[in-house]
């Protein structure tokens, strides 16, 4: 078992994550990568998606979705949208 620290409004919470959960997450990432590679291949390969502008549009779309998730709180980036510290705070 791997133990991860989860921070919530009420405090800190330890959660055990099984090897199965980690493996499933890895396979989800791998599947997304292979799907993306297959999209590229189905459109004629890397040079063709660059030439057509499709790859640039995908990068812009992905950046937009990530920024939107950060802004509405669906994705957390410590120090940016959660657990921020004022510059004047002295530790």
Secondary structure, 3 states (H helix, E strand, C coil): CEEEEEEECCEEEEEEECHHHHHHHHHHHHHHHHHHHHHHHHCCCHHHHHHHCHHHHHHHHHHHHHHHHHHCCCCCCECCCECCCCCCCCC
